[in-house]
Amino acid sequence: MTAGGGGASVLLVDDDPGTLETLRDILETRRFRVATAASGEAAVAMARARPYDAVLMDIVMPGLGGVDALRAIKAHEPRTPVIMMTAFTRDDLVADARRAAAVAVLAKPLEMDRLLALLERVTAGGAPPREEPR
C-alpha cells in the first residue's frame, strides 16, 4: 500500500505491478492520495478499514475478480464511486460491472485525460456520466 499527496484519496487496484506503479505516479502528480492493492481481496480489506473518495479497479484479476470486489466494497460503503478498467471489453464483463454499480468502465490502454477528468469529477462529488469502454 502506498499513499501520497494532499488531495482526494483513491484506492488503485490491479494485479499488474507495472500498471499500479505507472497509474500511482500519474495520479500523485495530480495531487491524489493513492493507496494501492494488488488483488481484489486486498482491496476489499482496505476499503473496509478506511473510506476512499474513489476506487479505480481492474475487472480481470486472479482470485477475487474486480466485479466481485466491487460488490463487496459497495455492500460496505455504497456511496464510494468505483471506476472499473479492463483490457477485455467483452459485453458480459461490462454489463456485470454496470449491474454492480460501477460509475464507469474504461478500456485499457487508458486515455489519461479522460480518466483524470472522471476521477476529478467523482471525487468532487459530481455525478459522472455513465462511461462505456472505447
N, C-alpha and C positions, 0 to 999 in steps of 0.2 A: 504494500500500500504506500502511496506517495501523496503528499499534499504540498501546495504552494500557492502564492498569490493572496489577494485580499478580496476577491470578488465572489461571485456565486459559486456554490460548491457543486461539482459534477462527479458522479461515480462513473468511471470509464471501465467497461468490461469487454475483454476479448481474450481468447486463448492464444493469440499470436503475440509474442513479446515485442516484436518489431512494430506492430500496429499500436500496441499500448504506448511504447516509448515515443513514437512519432506524434500520435494524437495528443499525448500528455504535453509534450513540448509545445505544440501549436496552441493548445488551449491555455497553457500557463502564460504564453506571450500575450494572450488576450485577457489576462488577469483573472481567469477562472482558477478556483482552488480545486485541484484534481486529486482524487483518490482512485487507485487502480485495483482491479481484481482480474485474475486470470481464469476464473471459472464462474459458472452460474451459482454454484454452491457458495463460493466466497462472496459473491455479490449480494446474495440474499442475507447472509450473516452480517455483512457490513451495513446493508440498508436497515436491518432490524436494530443494529447497535446505535445508529445515529441517522438523522434526517439529511437528505441531499436535496438541493434545489432542482436537480435533473439527473437522469441516468442516461448514458449513451452505451448501448449494449449490442454486441454481435448476436445474430439469431442462431447460427450453427456453431455449437461448441460441444466438445465431448462431455460426458456426464450429464449434468442438468443443463439442458439447452436454454437458449435465450428466451423463448416464449414461456417455458415453464418457470424460469426465474422471474420473468416479467409478472406472471400471475401471482407468484409468491410475494413479490415486492408490493404489488397493488393490493393484495389482501392485507398487508401490514400497514401500508401508507397509500391509500387510494389517490391522494392528490398529487403525488410525485409524478411529474411528466417524464415519460420514458420514450426515448428515441431509439429505434432499432436500426441496425445496419447489417447488410449482408452482401456477400459476393454471389449468392444464389437467389436470384429474383424470381423463383418459382411462385406461381399464383397461390398455391396452397400455403406456403410459408408466409407470404404477405398477408393473406386472409387470416391465418392463425394469429399473427401479431396484431392485426386490426381488432379481431374479436377479443383479444386480451387487453385492449385499451392502449396500444402504442399510439403516441401522438403523431408519429411519422415513421416511415420505413424508407431508409436511404440505401441506394445501391453503392457498393464498392466498385471501383475506387471512388471515394467520396469527393464531392465538389465542395471544397473547403469554404468558399464564400457562402454557399447555401447552408452548410452545416452551422457555421458560426452565426449567421443571421437567425437561424431557427433556435439555436441554444440561447442567444441573447434574448429573443422574444419570450421563450418559455420560462427562463429564469427571472425575467422582469414581470412575470405574471400575466403576460398577454396570451390570448388563445391562439395557438398555432393553426395554420391551415392543415387540413388532412393531406399529408405528403405521400406520394407514391414513388416507388423506385423509378429512376430514369438514368 
